[in-house]
Amino acid sequence: MTTTSCCKSSSSIASRYVDELFGKWLGREDAPMQVEEWQKGTATDFLEARSYLLKQRPTISPVHPRKPLPRLRRRSASVCDDEELVARWRAALCISGEDEGLELASFAPLASEFCELPVVAGPLIFLKLAKKNNGRFVCLGDFLDFWRDLKKLKKKSHRLFEIIVSKSRGISREDLDPLLKYVVSTHPGLAFLEEHLEFQLKYSQTVVTRIFYRINLSRTGFVSRRELAKANPCLVEALFRLESTDDVNAEVSYFSYEHFYVLYCCFWDLDSDKDGKLHRLDVLKYGGHRLSRAIVDRIFSFKDHLSYPDFVYFMLSEEDKTTEASLRYWFDAVDLDGDGIISKHDARHFYDIQAQRMECLGHEVVPLDDVLCQMADLLEVKTLRLSITHFLDKIRVSGVFFDALFSLDKFVAFEQRDPFAERLKRDDPFDTDWDRFAAAEYARLADDDDDPAASAAASASAEGETNYGGISS
């Protein structure tokens, strides 16, 4: 047998295996209840009601050896004809012994292959087409009609959009639930969560939130076809990478369990009364009281508390200010009058508090005019009336502007930066500031779990801190 045929055989076996697992999950007695709770949103209430379970942190992810992720080869749907599809369909019927149509385990791998999409697309197509047959099987004629329409779309992202979307406005968060159900129930890297429904739901909620954070930049609550096609990182490629490895943490764009662990543990530690909501004093504690009260007050001017998804947006934006999503998040916060321009007046509102903190902590206080001139040079602009375009044009360095206004330790670190350390940073294995931060924070949390006494001491210390260096933030 040739190497190519071995690879195809292994891929086919893997696909059948994960689909068999998904089929087994669908057959469980509690599966309909879980789906119903998920779709109605009552699963979250159920989760919070069982707070005694959530007082424990999620399970540490098993360690997998890191290895390069292969780029999977897929057939081109546009060059396949009806005869080839019909032949493969009849062969699948003979192998499975099914008469009326193909059931999930047989249909899913064939559908994803012919549609030139990740394995997860197969079950999603099955859910769409099997409704007329009480969800039991898909008929050849129904899939042929669907496939002929789908292959007219040249971009894989457009095909995935048509498979996921249920409403004309675009992909909703609920539309992604079946996709996450499939990933959680079949991916080998998440098998350790099998008995932890609560954390399956929180992991899935985190992934969906990260997808919307990076892709739905219009903040409409619905991902449009255009947004999905322009997404960076690309969701289709992320799903291909995910299916190519047993280590879920190797897919850092959206699906890393370690990233979920960091986000959720931070939320849990800040949530002082464990009500599933963060209030102003909770957020002031973030990062060792890193942020000024001015920016925290501004965040809470939009709502009276932060839910977990709100916090994911906040934390991703604070720890990586080199993405369009994060720059838009902070731009909207600093633009006090909402006119689409950050003016000197807007900047002064935040920098006055920052200057007070710097003075109290013994740092040299740079006048606002000098800071703005420095930022203008950094952004290569001649005006101090800044639109979002000015920041996006210099996306790699624009975050420093916001650090200067309200994130004290990051601004001081920028002012005292070591060129040698910057070179080391460019040579490390991380692609983004978030990946770099999450890796370090996960290692710290894992060490805390290994040393409960140290973790308790650190937690008590954090709870006892009400000031930043003795100065109210």
Secondary structure as the mmCIF struct_conf table of DSSP 4:
data_model
#
loop_
_struct_conf.conf_type_id
_struct_conf.id
_struct_conf.beg_label_comp_id
_struct_conf.beg_label_asym_id
_struct_conf.beg_label_seq_id
_struct_conf.end_label_comp_id
_struct_conf.end_label_asym_id
_struct_conf.end_label_seq_id
HELX_RH_AL_P HELX_RH_AL_P1 THR A 3 LEU A 26
TURN_TY1_P TURN_TY1_P1 GLY A 27 GLY A 27
BEND BEND1 ARG A 28 ARG A 28
TURN_TY1_P TURN_TY1_P2 GLU A 29 ASP A 30
HELX_RH_AL_P HELX_RH_AL_P2 ALA A 31 LYS A 40
TURN_TY1_P TURN_TY1_P3 GLY A 41 GLY A 41
HELX_RH_AL_P HELX_RH_AL_P3 THR A 42 ALA A 49
TURN_TY1_P TURN_TY1_P4 ARG A 50 ARG A 50
HELX_RH_AL_P HELX_RH_AL_P4 SER A 51 LEU A 54
TURN_TY1_P TURN_TY1_P5 LYS A 55 LYS A 55
BEND BEND2 GLN A 56 GLN A 56
HELX_LH_PP_P HELX_LH_PP_P1 ARG A 57 VAL A 63
HELX_LH_PP_P HELX_LH_PP_P2 PRO A 68 PRO A 70
HELX_RH_3T_P HELX_RH_3T_P1 ALA A 77 VAL A 79
HELX_RH_AL_P HELX_RH_AL_P5 ASP A 82 SER A 96
TURN_TY1_P TURN_TY1_P6 GLY A 97 GLY A 97
BEND BEND3 ASP A 99 GLY A 101
STRN STRN1 LEU A 102 LEU A 102
HELX_RH_AL_P HELX_RH_AL_P6 LEU A 104 PHE A 114
TURN_TY1_P TURN_TY1_P7 CYS A 115 GLU A 116
TURN_TY1_P TURN_TY1_P8 VAL A 119 VAL A 120
HELX_RH_AL_P HELX_RH_AL_P7 ALA A 121 LEU A 129
HELX_RH_3T_P HELX_RH_3T_P2 ALA A 130 ASN A 133
TURN_TY1_P TURN_TY1_P9 ASN A 134 GLY A 135
BEND BEND4 ARG A 136 ARG A 136
STRN STRN2 VAL A 138 VAL A 138
HELX_RH_AL_P HELX_RH_AL_P8 LEU A 140 LEU A 150
TURN_TY1_P TURN_TY1_P10 LYS A 151 LYS A 152
BEND BEND5 LYS A 155 LYS A 155
HELX_RH_AL_P HELX_RH_AL_P9 LYS A 156 ILE A 164
STRN STRN3 LYS A 167 LYS A 167
TURN_TY1_P TURN_TY1_P11 SER A 168 ARG A 169
STRN STRN4 GLY A 170 ILE A 171
TURN_TY1_P TURN_TY1_P12 ARG A 173 ARG A 173
HELX_RH_3T_P HELX_RH_3T_P3 GLU A 174 LEU A 176
HELX_RH_AL_P HELX_RH_AL_P10 ASP A 177 THR A 186
HELX_RH_3T_P HELX_RH_3T_P4 PRO A 188 LEU A 193
TURN_TY1_P TURN_TY1_P13 GLU A 194 GLU A 195
HELX_RH_AL_P HELX_RH_AL_P11 LEU A 197 ILE A 215
TURN_TY1_P TURN_TY1_P14 LEU A 217 SER A 218
BEND BEND6 THR A 220 PHE A 222
STRN STRN5 VAL A 223 VAL A 223
HELX_RH_AL_P HELX_RH_AL_P12 ARG A 225 LYS A 230
BEND BEND7 ASN A 232 PRO A 233
HELX_RH_AL_P HELX_RH_AL_P13 LEU A 235 GLU A 243
TURN_TY1_P TURN_TY1_P15 SER A 244 SER A 244
BEND BEND8 ASP A 246 ASP A 246
HELX_RH_3T_P HELX_RH_3T_P5 VAL A 248 ALA A 250
TURN_TY1_P TURN_TY1_P16 VAL A 252 PHE A 255
HELX_RH_AL_P HELX_RH_AL_P14 TYR A 257 LEU A 270
TURN_TY1_P TURN_TY1_P17 SER A 272 ASP A 273
BEND BEND9 ASP A 275 GLY A 276
STRN STRN6 LEU A 278 LEU A 278
HELX_RH_AL_P HELX_RH_AL_P15 ARG A 280 LEU A 284
TURN_TY1_P TURN_TY1_P18 LYS A 285 LYS A 285
HELX_RH_AL_P HELX_RH_AL_P16 TYR A 286 HIS A 289
TURN_TY1_P TURN_TY1_P19 ARG A 290 ARG A 290
STRN STRN7 LEU A 291 LEU A 291
HELX_RH_AL_P HELX_RH_AL_P17 ARG A 293 ILE A 299
TURN_TY1_P TURN_TY1_P20 PHE A 300 PHE A 302
BEND BEND10 ASP A 304 HIS A 305
STRN STRN8 LEU A 306 LEU A 306
HELX_RH_AL_P HELX_RH_AL_P18 TYR A 308 GLU A 319
TURN_TY1_P TURN_TY1_P21 LYS A 321 THR A 322
BEND BEND11 THR A 323 THR A 323
HELX_RH_AL_P HELX_RH_AL_P19 GLU A 324 VAL A 334
TURN_TY1_P TURN_TY1_P22 LEU A 336 ASP A 337
BEND BEND12 ASP A 339 GLY A 340
STRN STRN9 ILE A 342 ILE A 342
HELX_RH_AL_P HELX_RH_AL_P20 LYS A 344 CYS A 360
TURN_TY1_P TURN_TY1_P23 LEU A 361 GLY A 362
HELX_LH_PP_P HELX_LH_PP_P3 HIS A 363 PRO A 367
HELX_RH_AL_P HELX_RH_AL_P21 LEU A 368 LEU A 379
TURN_TY1_P TURN_TY1_P24 GLU A 380 GLU A 380
BEND BEND13 LYS A 382 LYS A 382
BEND BEND14 LEU A 384 LEU A 384
STRN STRN10 LEU A 386 LEU A 386
HELX_RH_AL_P HELX_RH_AL_P22 ILE A 388 ASP A 393
TURN_TY1_P TURN_TY1_P25 LYS A 394 SER A 398
HELX_RH_AL_P HELX_RH_AL_P23 GLY A 399 PHE A 406
STRN STRN11 SER A 407 SER A 407
HELX_RH_AL_P HELX_RH_AL_P24 LEU A 408 GLU A 415
TURN_TY1_P TURN_TY1_P26 GLN A 416 GLN A 416
HELX_RH_AL_P HELX_RH_AL_P25 PRO A 419 ASP A 427
BEND BEND15 ASP A 428 PRO A 429
BEND BEND16 ASP A 431 THR A 432
HELX_RH_AL_P HELX_RH_AL_P26 ASP A 433 ASP A 450
HELX_RH_AL_P HELX_RH_AL_P27 PRO A 452 GLY A 464
BEND BEND17 ASN A 467 ASN A 467
STRN STRN12 TYR A 468 TYR A 468
TURN_TY1_P TURN_TY1_P27 GLY A 469 GLY A 470
STRN STRN13 ILE A 471 ILE A 471
#
